[in-house]
Amino acid sequence: MTGCQTRIHKFQAHSDFSSSYRFGVSLHSHTMHSKEYLDRLPTYIAKVPIGSYILEREIGRSHLYTGRIFDFKKIYWTPPLSPREAYDLEKTQIKMKLGIRAMVSLTDHDNIEAGLHLRILERTAKTPVSVEWSVPFEQTEFHLGVHNLPPAQAREWMERLAGYTAHPEPAFLPELMASLSAEPSVLVVLNHPFWDAKSIGKVEHRVSLKAFLHEYRGGIHALELNGMRSRRENREVLTLAEEVDVPVISGGDRHGCEPNATLNVTRAGTFEEFVQEIREERKSEVVLMPQFFEPLQLRLLENAWHALADAPGEFGRRHWMTRVFIEENGAVKPLSHYTGTRFHRVIDKFRWVMALVTNPVLRPALRLPFLGNEEGGL
């Protein structure tokens, strides 16, 4: 099949989207129902000299005085926004910037609660039930954005998808992928295809990616242009999409309080019609928002700061300590359990560094350490 068409627009303040499009579409963002591990944060902090110094000093002291080994792989946070707060954030950007109505598909990691909760409310009753499904494959893992599951069968579908993630049996994956694709209103997107989620190595991951696409290309309706990945990686996605002949679709991958940096615009009147626009007409129109062109490393640090800062906070989650958890000796404990300990003081120093490097006043100076590294844009 040929004839895919992907158009990419750079947002301009004078752009008039309302004359050509009915809806802006926000895809792939996360809420309080996702678990986000902190294992990659030290890598970003190390790029800021004062951050690296303080972090290494405090971790060293903690190990010296308490014997604690600081394992960021066992510390996770849940994003600060509730489903309703996330929906409103995305809707507001689309309304204020694009001047059109919004469709918002929230995709937490292996969890569909956000969409189900929003459908209870009258004003968000048409919100799609969606998920970012973690799919083990060979030695790596791919993330599929599964948008618009049939609401009546959504929990049953989630049980099947989660069951495969927990106990992957390769012989069962073809039937599962085929069943998803057989649902006419479901959109399956391969999110950030070049991201090496299991750190097996660039070459090895790409070998598995090629095998995955060879096997399941028929069940994947689009590749994602990701709002939180590098310029180089997104360019590779555009090339890959041409090679496998599928459209490219937006995916902001928002975890914090910055709205999605990539959006779709559509003439469709419902999310189901938008799905058909991608699946059947094989046409996609992506808008790159201003934040997409900011230095990527700084944006990643700012999103990490959102994990450790106070937030709007529905459901008693305003204070950052209610959203950070430590897995230790087979148990999960909130950070509040460690209040007053050296471990808590280390985290406080870590927060101080994050607040420093994300301070708007210092932002112009802090751009310099990141020049020549990974930038946003295309």
C-alpha positions as a Markdown table, in Angstrom:
| # | Residue | x | y | z |
|---|---|---|---|---|
| 1 | Met | 0.0 | 0.0 | 0.0 |
| 2 | Thr | 1.4 | 3.4 | -0.9 |
| 3 | Gly | 0.2 | 7.0 | -0.6 |
| 4 | Cys | 1.1 | 8.0 | 3.0 |
| 5 | Gln | 1.1 | 11.8 | 3.4 |
| 6 | Thr | 2.6 | 13.5 | 6.5 |
| 7 | Arg | 2.7 | 17.3 | 6.6 |
| 8 | Ile | 4.7 | 19.1 | 9.3 |
| 9 | His | 3.9 | 22.7 | 10.3 |
| 10 | Lys | 6.0 | 24.9 | 12.5 |
| 11 | Phe | 3.7 | 26.9 | 14.8 |
| 12 | Gln | 3.8 | 30.6 | 14.1 |
| 13 | Ala | 2.0 | 33.2 | 16.1 |
| 14 | His | 0.2 | 34.5 | 13.1 |
| 15 | Ser | -0.9 | 31.1 | 11.8 |
| 16 | Asp | -4.7 | 30.6 | 11.3 |
| 17 | Phe | -5.5 | 27.0 | 12.0 |
| 18 | Ser | -9.2 | 27.7 | 12.6 |
| 19 | Ser | -9.9 | 28.3 | 8.9 |
| 20 | Ser | -8.6 | 24.8 | 7.9 |
| 21 | Tyr | -9.0 | 22.5 | 10.9 |
| 22 | Arg | -11.7 | 21.5 | 13.4 |
| 23 | Phe | -9.6 | 20.0 | 16.1 |
| 24 | Gly | -6.1 | 19.9 | 17.6 |
| 25 | Val | -5.1 | 16.5 | 18.9 |
| 26 | Ser | -2.8 | 15.9 | 21.8 |
| 27 | Leu | -1.4 | 12.4 | 21.9 |
| 28 | His | 0.9 | 10.5 | 24.3 |
| 29 | Ser | 1.1 | 12.2 | 27.7 |
| 30 | His | 1.2 | 11.0 | 31.2 |
| 31 | Thr | -0.7 | 11.5 | 34.5 |
| 32 | Met | -0.5 | 10.4 | 38.1 |
| 33 | His | -1.2 | 6.8 | 37.0 |
| 34 | Ser | 2.3 | 6.4 | 35.5 |
| 35 | Lys | 5.4 | 5.2 | 37.3 |
| 36 | Glu | 8.6 | 7.1 | 36.3 |
| 37 | Tyr | 11.9 | 5.8 | 37.5 |
| 38 | Leu | 14.8 | 8.3 | 38.2 |
| 39 | Asp | 17.6 | 6.2 | 36.9 |
| 40 | Arg | 18.5 | 8.6 | 34.1 |
| 41 | Leu | 18.4 | 11.8 | 36.2 |
| 42 | Pro | 22.1 | 11.7 | 37.3 |
| 43 | Thr | 23.1 | 11.7 | 33.7 |
| 44 | Tyr | 21.4 | 15.0 | 33.1 |
| 45 | Ile | 22.5 | 16.5 | 36.4 |
| 46 | Ala | 26.1 | 15.6 | 35.6 |
| 47 | Lys | 26.1 | 18.1 | 32.7 |
| 48 | Val | 25.7 | 21.0 | 35.2 |
| 49 | Pro | 29.0 | 21.4 | 37.1 |
| 50 | Ile | 27.5 | 22.5 | 40.5 |
| 51 | Gly | 24.8 | 19.8 | 40.2 |
| 52 | Ser | 27.4 | 17.1 | 39.6 |
| 53 | Tyr | 29.5 | 18.2 | 42.5 |
| 54 | Ile | 26.7 | 18.4 | 45.1 |
| 55 | Leu | 25.1 | 15.2 | 44.0 |
| 56 | Glu | 28.3 | 13.2 | 44.1 |
| 57 | Arg | 29.3 | 14.7 | 47.5 |
| 58 | Glu | 26.0 | 14.0 | 49.1 |
| 59 | Ile | 25.7 | 10.5 | 47.8 |
| 60 | Gly | 29.3 | 9.8 | 48.9 |
| 61 | Arg | 28.5 | 11.1 | 52.4 |
| 62 | Ser | 25.4 | 9.0 | 52.6 |
| 63 | His | 27.4 | 5.9 | 51.7 |
| 64 | Leu | 30.2 | 6.7 | 54.1 |
| 65 | Tyr | 28.0 | 7.4 | 57.2 |
| 66 | Thr | 25.1 | 5.0 | 56.6 |
| 67 | Gly | 26.4 | 2.4 | 54.1 |
| 68 | Arg | 23.4 | 3.2 | 51.8 |
| 69 | Ile | 24.0 | 2.6 | 48.1 |
| 70 | Phe | 22.0 | 5.2 | 46.2 |
| 71 | Asp | 20.1 | 3.3 | 43.5 |
| 72 | Phe | 18.1 | 5.7 | 41.4 |
| 73 | Lys | 16.6 | 2.6 | 39.5 |
| 74 | Lys | 14.6 | 1.9 | 42.7 |
| 75 | Ile | 13.2 | 5.4 | 43.1 |
| 76 | Tyr | 10.2 | 6.4 | 41.1 |
| 77 | Trp | 7.8 | 9.3 | 40.9 |
| 78 | Thr | 4.3 | 9.6 | 39.7 |
| 79 | Pro | 3.7 | 12.6 | 37.4 |
| 80 | Pro | 2.2 | 15.7 | 39.2 |
| 81 | Leu | -1.0 | 16.1 | 37.2 |
| 82 | Ser | -4.3 | 14.2 | 37.6 |
| 83 | Pro | -6.2 | 13.1 | 34.5 |
| 84 | Arg | -8.4 | 16.2 | 34.7 |
| 85 | Glu | -5.5 | 18.6 | 35.2 |
| 86 | Ala | -3.6 | 17.0 | 32.3 |
| 87 | Tyr | -6.6 | 17.2 | 30.1 |
| 88 | Asp | -7.1 | 20.9 | 30.9 |
| 89 | Leu | -3.4 | 21.7 | 30.3 |
| 90 | Glu | -3.5 | 20.2 | 26.8 |
| 91 | Lys | -6.9 | 21.6 | 26.0 |
| 92 | Thr | -5.8 | 25.1 | 27.0 |
| 93 | Gln | -2.7 | 25.1 | 24.8 |
| 94 | Ile | -4.7 | 23.9 | 21.8 |
| 95 | Lys | -7.5 | 26.5 | 22.4 |
| 96 | Met | -5.1 | 29.4 | 23.1 |
| 97 | Lys | -2.4 | 28.7 | 20.6 |
| 98 | Leu | -4.2 | 27.0 | 17.7 |
| 99 | Gly | -7.6 | 28.6 | 18.2 |
| 100 | Ile | -9.5 | 25.3 | 17.7 |
| 101 | Arg | -11.2 | 22.6 | 19.8 |
| 102 | Ala | -9.2 | 19.9 | 21.5 |
| 103 | Met | -9.1 | 16.1 | 21.5 |
| 104 | Val | -6.8 | 14.7 | 24.2 |
| 105 | Ser | -5.7 | 11.1 | 24.4 |
| 106 | Leu | -3.8 | 10.3 | 27.7 |
| 107 | Thr | -1.5 | 7.3 | 27.6 |
| 108 | Asp | -0.1 | 6.3 | 31.0 |
| 109 | His | 2.4 | 3.4 | 31.2 |
| 110 | Asp | 0.4 | 0.1 | 31.1 |
| 111 | Asn | -2.6 | 1.8 | 32.7 |
| 112 | Ile | -6.0 | 3.0 | 31.4 |
| 113 | Glu | -7.4 | 4.7 | 34.5 |
| 114 | Ala | -7.0 | 8.3 | 33.2 |
| 115 | Gly | -9.3 | 7.8 | 30.2 |
| 116 | Leu | -11.8 | 5.8 | 32.2 |
| 117 | His | -12.0 | 8.5 | 35.0 |
| 118 | Leu | -12.4 | 11.3 | 32.5 |
| 119 | Arg | -15.3 | 9.5 | 30.8 |
| 120 | Ile | -17.3 | 9.7 | 34.0 |
| 121 | Leu | -17.4 | 13.5 | 33.8 |
| 122 | Glu | -19.9 | 15.1 | 31.4 |
| 123 | Arg | -17.5 | 17.6 | 29.8 |
| 124 | Thr | -14.9 | 14.9 | 29.1 |
| 125 | Ala | -17.2 | 12.0 | 28.4 |
| 126 | Lys | -15.9 | 11.4 | 24.9 |
| 127 | Thr | -12.3 | 11.2 | 25.9 |
| 128 | Pro | -10.6 | 8.1 | 24.4 |
| 129 | Val | -9.4 | 5.3 | 26.6 |
| 130 | Ser | -5.8 | 4.9 | 25.7 |
| 131 | Val | -2.5 | 3.4 | 27.1 |
| 132 | Glu | 1.2 | 3.3 | 26.4 |
| 133 | Trp | 1.7 | -0.5 | 26.2 |
| 134 | Ser | 5.2 | -1.9 | 27.1 |
| 135 | Val | 5.9 | -4.8 | 24.7 |
| 136 | Pro | 8.9 | -7.0 | 25.5 |
| 137 | Phe | 10.5 | -8.1 | 22.3 |
| 138 | Glu | 13.7 | -10.2 | 22.1 |
| 139 | Gln | 16.2 | -8.4 | 24.4 |
| 140 | Thr | 14.5 | -5.0 | 24.3 |
| 141 | Glu | 11.1 | -3.4 | 24.7 |
| 142 | Phe | 8.9 | -1.3 | 22.5 |
| 143 | His | 6.2 | 1.1 | 23.6 |
| 144 | Leu | 3.0 | 1.2 | 21.6 |
| 145 | Gly | 0.5 | 4.0 | 21.9 |
| 146 | Val | -2.8 | 2.2 | 21.8 |
| 147 | His | -5.5 | 4.9 | 21.4 |
| 148 | Asn | -9.3 | 4.6 | 21.7 |
| 149 | Leu | -9.9 | 1.1 | 23.1 |
| 150 | Pro | -13.6 | 0.2 | 23.1 |
| 151 | Pro | -14.8 | 1.6 | 26.5 |
| 152 | Ala | -16.9 | -1.4 | 27.3 |
| 153 | Gln | -14.0 | -3.8 | 26.7 |
| 154 | Ala | -11.2 | -1.6 | 27.8 |
| 155 | Arg | -10.5 | -3.3 | 31.1 |
| 156 | Glu | -10.5 | -6.7 | 29.5 |
| 157 | Trp | -8.1 | -5.4 | 26.8 |
| 158 | Met | -5.8 | -3.9 | 29.5 |
| 159 | Glu | -5.7 | -7.3 | 31.3 |
| 160 | Arg | -4.6 | -9.0 | 28.1 |
| 161 | Leu | -2.0 | -6.3 | 27.3 |
| 162 | Ala | -0.6 | -6.2 | 30.9 |
| 163 | Gly | -0.6 | -10.0 | 31.0 |
| 164 | Tyr | 1.7 | -10.1 | 28.0 |
| 165 | Thr | 4.0 | -7.4 | 29.5 |
| 166 | Ala | 4.4 | -9.4 | 32.7 |
| 167 | His | 4.7 | -12.8 | 31.1 |
| 168 | Pro | 5.8 | -12.4 | 27.5 |
| 169 | Glu | 5.2 | -15.5 | 25.4 |
| 170 | Pro | 6.4 | -14.6 | 21.8 |
| 171 | Ala | 4.0 | -17.1 | 20.3 |
| 172 | Phe | 1.0 | -15.1 | 21.6 |
| 173 | Leu | 2.1 | -11.7 | 20.3 |
| 174 | Pro | 1.0 | -12.1 | 16.7 |
| 175 | Glu | -2.6 | -12.9 | 17.7 |
| 176 | Leu | -2.6 | -10.0 | 20.2 |
| 177 | Met | -1.4 | -7.5 | 17.6 |
| 178 | Ala | -3.8 | -8.8 | 15.0 |
| 179 | Ser | -6.7 | -8.5 | 17.5 |
| 180 | Leu | -5.9 | -4.9 | 18.3 |
| 181 | Ser | -5.7 | -4.0 | 14.6 |
| 182 | Ala | -9.0 | -5.7 | 14.0 |
| 183 | Glu | -10.7 | -3.1 | 16.2 |
| 184 | Pro | -11.6 | -0.5 | 13.6 |
| 185 | Ser | -11.6 | 2.5 | 15.9 |
| 186 | Val | -8.2 | 1.7 | 17.6 |
| 187 | Leu | -5.1 | 3.5 | 16.6 |
| 188 | Val | -1.7 | 1.8 | 17.2 |
| 189 | Val | 1.4 | 4.0 | 17.2 |
| 190 | Leu | 5.0 | 2.9 | 17.6 |
| 191 | Asn | 6.3 | 5.5 | 20.1 |
| 192 | His | 9.9 | 6.7 | 20.0 |
| 193 | Pro | 11.0 | 3.6 | 18.0 |
| 194 | Phe | 14.7 | 4.3 | 18.3 |
| 195 | Trp | 14.7 | 4.7 | 22.1 |
| 196 | Asp | 16.8 | 1.9 | 23.7 |
| 197 | Ala | 14.5 | 1.3 | 26.7 |
| 198 | Lys | 16.5 | -1.6 | 28.0 |
| 199 | Ser | 20.0 | -0.1 | 27.3 |
| 200 | Ile | 21.1 | -3.1 | 25.2 |
| 201 | Gly | 23.0 | -1.0 | 22.9 |
| 202 | Lys | 22.2 | 1.1 | 19.8 |
| 203 | Val | 23.1 | -1.6 | 17.2 |
| 204 | Glu | 21.3 | -4.4 | 19.0 |
| 205 | His | 18.2 | -2.3 | 19.6 |
| 206 | Arg | 18.0 | -1.4 | 15.9 |
| 207 | Val | 18.3 | -5.0 | 14.9 |
| 208 | Ser | 15.3 | -5.8 | 17.1 |
| 209 | Leu | 13.4 | -2.8 | 15.7 |
| 210 | Lys | 13.9 | -4.0 | 12.2 |
| 211 | Ala | 12.7 | -7.5 | 13.2 |
| 212 | Phe | 9.7 | -6.0 | 15.1 |
| 213 | Leu | 8.6 | -3.9 | 12.1 |
| 214 | His | 9.1 | -6.8 | 9.7 |
| 215 | Glu | 6.8 | -9.0 | 11.9 |
| 216 | Tyr | 4.2 | -6.5 | 12.9 |
| 217 | Arg | 4.2 | -3.7 | 10.4 |
| 218 | Gly | 0.6 | -4.5 | 9.4 |
| 219 | Gly | -0.6 | -3.8 | 12.9 |
| 220 | Ile | 1.2 | -0.5 | 13.3 |
| 221 | His | -0.7 | 2.5 | 11.9 |
| 222 | Ala | 1.9 | 5.3 | 12.5 |
| 223 | Leu | 5.3 | 6.1 | 13.9 |
| 224 | Glu | 5.7 | 8.8 | 16.4 |
| 225 | Leu | 7.5 | 12.1 | 16.1 |
| 226 | Asn | 8.2 | 12.6 | 19.8 |
| 227 | Gly | 8.3 | 15.9 | 21.5 |
| 228 | Met | 10.9 | 14.8 | 24.1 |
| 229 | Arg | 13.4 | 13.2 | 21.8 |
| 230 | Ser | 16.4 | 14.6 | 19.9 |
| 231 | Arg | 16.5 | 16.2 | 16.5 |
| 232 | Arg | 18.7 | 13.4 | 15.2 |
| 233 | Glu | 16.3 | 10.7 | 16.4 |
| 234 | Asn | 13.2 | 12.4 | 15.1 |
| 235 | Arg | 14.8 | 12.8 | 11.7 |
| 236 | Glu | 15.6 | 9.1 | 11.7 |
| 237 | Val | 11.9 | 8.4 | 12.5 |
| 238 | Leu | 10.9 | 10.4 | 9.4 |
| 239 | Thr | 13.3 | 8.4 | 7.3 |
| 240 | Leu | 12.0 | 5.1 | 8.8 |
| 241 | Ala | 8.4 | 6.0 | 8.1 |
| 242 | Glu | 9.2 | 6.5 | 4.5 |
| 243 | Glu | 10.9 | 3.1 | 4.3 |
| 244 | Val | 8.1 | 1.2 | 5.9 |
| 245 | Asp | 5.4 | 3.4 | 4.3 |
| 246 | Val | 3.4 | 4.5 | 7.3 |
| 247 | Pro | 2.4 | 8.1 | 8.4 |
| 248 | Val | 4.2 | 10.0 | 11.1 |
| 249 | Ile | 2.0 | 11.2 | 14.0 |
| 250 | Ser | 2.6 | 13.5 | 16.9 |
| 251 | Gly | 3.4 | 12.4 | 20.4 |
| 252 | Gly | 4.3 | 14.9 | 23.1 |
| 253 | Asp | 5.4 | 12.4 | 25.7 |
| 254 | Arg | 4.5 | 15.0 | 28.4 |
| 255 | His | 5.3 | 13.9 | 32.0 |
| 256 | Gly | 5.4 | 17.2 | 33.8 |
| 257 | Cys | 3.6 | 20.5 | 33.5 |
| 258 | Glu | 4.8 | 21.6 | 30.1 |
| 259 | Pro | 2.1 | 20.9 | 27.5 |
| 260 | Asn | 2.9 | 18.6 | 24.6 |
| 261 | Ala | 5.5 | 20.0 | 22.2 |
| 262 | Thr | 4.0 | 18.2 | 19.2 |
| 263 | Leu | 0.3 | 18.1 | 18.2 |
| 264 | Asn | -1.8 | 16.9 | 15.3 |
| 265 | Val | -4.5 | 19.0 | 13.6 |
| 266 | Thr | -7.4 | 17.4 | 11.8 |
| 267 | Arg | -10.6 | 18.1 | 9.9 |
| 268 | Ala | -12.2 | 15.2 | 11.6 |
| 269 | Gly | -15.2 | 15.8 | 13.9 |
| 270 | Thr | -14.6 | 12.9 | 16.3 |
| 271 | Phe | -11.7 | 10.9 | 17.6 |
| 272 | Glu | -13.0 | 7.9 | 15.7 |
| 273 | Glu | -12.9 | 9.9 | 12.5 |
| 274 | Phe | -9.4 | 11.0 | 13.3 |
| 275 | Val | -8.3 | 7.4 | 13.7 |
| 276 | Gln | -9.7 | 6.6 | 10.2 |
| 277 | Glu | -7.9 | 9.6 | 8.8 |
| 278 | Ile | -4.6 | 8.0 | 10.0 |
| 279 | Arg | -5.5 | 4.4 | 9.4 |
| 280 | Glu | -7.5 | 4.5 | 6.1 |
| 281 | Glu | -6.6 | 7.8 | 4.4 |
| 282 | Arg | -3.0 | 7.5 | 5.8 |
| 283 | Lys | -2.7 | 11.3 | 6.2 |
| 284 | Ser | -1.3 | 13.1 | 9.2 |
| 285 | Glu | -0.7 | 16.8 | 9.9 |
| 286 | Val | 1.7 | 17.5 | 12.7 |
| 287 | Val | 2.3 | 20.9 | 14.4 |
| 288 | Leu | 5.6 | 21.6 | 16.1 |
| 289 | Met | 5.0 | 24.0 | 19.1 |
| 290 | Pro | 7.5 | 26.6 | 20.2 |
| 291 | Gln | 8.9 | 24.6 | 23.1 |
| 292 | Phe | 9.9 | 21.8 | 20.7 |
| 293 | Phe | 12.7 | 24.1 | 19.5 |
| 294 | Glu | 14.2 | 24.8 | 23.0 |
| 295 | Pro | 17.3 | 22.9 | 24.1 |
| 296 | Leu | 16.2 | 19.4 | 24.8 |
| 297 | Gln | 18.5 | 18.8 | 27.8 |
| 298 | Leu | 17.1 | 21.8 | 29.6 |
| 299 | Arg | 13.5 | 20.7 | 28.9 |
| 300 | Leu | 14.3 | 17.3 | 30.3 |
| 301 | Leu | 15.7 | 18.9 | 33.4 |
| 302 | Glu | 12.6 | 21.1 | 33.8 |
| 303 | Asn | 10.4 | 18.0 | 33.4 |
| 304 | Ala | 12.4 | 16.3 | 36.1 |
| 305 | Trp | 12.0 | 19.3 | 38.4 |
| 306 | His | 8.2 | 18.9 | 38.0 |
| 307 | Ala | 8.7 | 15.5 | 39.7 |
| 308 | Leu | 10.2 | 17.2 | 42.7 |
| 309 | Ala | 8.3 | 20.4 | 43.0 |
| 310 | Asp | 4.9 | 21.1 | 44.4 |
| 311 | Ala | 2.1 | 21.0 | 41.9 |
| 312 | Pro | -1.6 | 21.9 | 41.5 |
| 313 | Gly | -2.2 | 18.6 | 43.3 |
| 314 | Glu | -5.7 | 17.1 | 43.1 |
| 315 | Phe | -6.3 | 14.1 | 45.4 |
| 316 | Gly | -3.9 | 15.3 | 48.1 |
| 317 | Arg | -0.8 | 15.1 | 45.8 |
| 318 | Arg | 0.2 | 18.8 | 45.9 |
| 319 | His | 3.4 | 18.2 | 48.0 |
| 320 | Trp | 6.2 | 16.6 | 46.1 |
| 321 | Met | 6.9 | 14.0 | 48.9 |
| 322 | Thr | 3.5 | 12.4 | 48.3 |
| 323 | Arg | 4.6 | 11.5 | 44.7 |
| 324 | Val | 8.0 | 10.0 | 45.2 |
| 325 | Phe | 8.5 | 6.4 | 46.3 |
| 326 | Ile | 11.4 | 4.1 | 47.1 |
| 327 | Glu | 11.5 | 0.4 | 46.5 |
| 328 | Glu | 13.5 | -1.2 | 49.3 |
| 329 | Asn | 13.7 | -4.8 | 50.5 |
| 330 | Gly | 10.7 | -5.8 | 48.6 |
| 331 | Ala | 8.5 | -3.0 | 49.9 |
| 332 | Val | 7.5 | 0.3 | 48.5 |
| 333 | Lys | 7.7 | 3.3 | 50.8 |
| 334 | Pro | 6.7 | 6.9 | 50.2 |
| 335 | Leu | 9.6 | 9.4 | 50.7 |
| 336 | Ser | 7.7 | 10.8 | 53.7 |
| 337 | His | 8.8 | 7.7 | 55.5 |
| 338 | Tyr | 12.4 | 9.0 | 55.5 |
| 339 | Thr | 11.6 | 12.5 | 56.8 |
| 340 | Gly | 14.5 | 13.8 | 58.8 |
| 341 | Thr | 17.0 | 11.2 | 57.8 |
| 342 | Arg | 20.2 | 11.7 | 55.9 |
| 343 | Phe | 18.5 | 10.1 | 52.9 |
| 344 | His | 15.9 | 12.9 | 53.0 |
| 345 | Arg | 18.6 | 15.5 | 53.2 |
| 346 | Val | 20.2 | 14.1 | 50.1 |
| 347 | Ile | 17.0 | 14.4 | 48.2 |
| 348 | Asp | 16.5 | 17.9 | 49.5 |
| 349 | Lys | 20.0 | 18.8 | 48.1 |
| 350 | Phe | 19.0 | 17.2 | 44.9 |
| 351 | Arg | 15.9 | 19.3 | 44.8 |
| 352 | Trp | 17.9 | 22.4 | 45.4 |
| 353 | Val | 20.1 | 21.7 | 42.4 |
| 354 | Met | 17.1 | 21.0 | 40.2 |
| 355 | Ala | 15.5 | 24.3 | 41.3 |
| 356 | Leu | 18.7 | 26.1 | 40.5 |
| 357 | Val | 19.2 | 24.8 | 37.0 |
| 358 | Thr | 15.6 | 25.3 | 36.1 |
| 359 | Asn | 15.3 | 28.9 | 37.4 |
| 360 | Pro | 14.0 | 31.1 | 34.6 |
| 361 | Val | 16.4 | 33.9 | 35.6 |
| 362 | Leu | 19.4 | 31.6 | 35.1 |
| 363 | Arg | 18.1 | 29.9 | 32.0 |
| 364 | Pro | 20.0 | 32.1 | 29.5 |
| 365 | Ala | 23.3 | 31.3 | 31.1 |
| 366 | Leu | 22.5 | 27.6 | 31.5 |
| 367 | Arg | 21.8 | 27.2 | 27.8 |
| 368 | Leu | 25.6 | 27.4 | 27.2 |
| 369 | Pro | 26.6 | 24.0 | 28.7 |
| 370 | Phe | 24.0 | 22.3 | 26.5 |
| 371 | Leu | 25.0 | 23.9 | 23.2 |
| 372 | Gly | 26.4 | 21.2 | 20.9 |
| 373 | Asn | 24.5 | 18.5 | 22.7 |
| 374 | Glu | 21.0 | 17.3 | 21.9 |
| 375 | Glu | 18.8 | 20.0 | 20.7 |
| 376 | Gly | 15.1 | 20.1 | 19.9 |
| 377 | Gly | 13.6 | 20.8 | 16.5 |
| 378 | Leu | 14.0 | 19.0 | 13.2 |
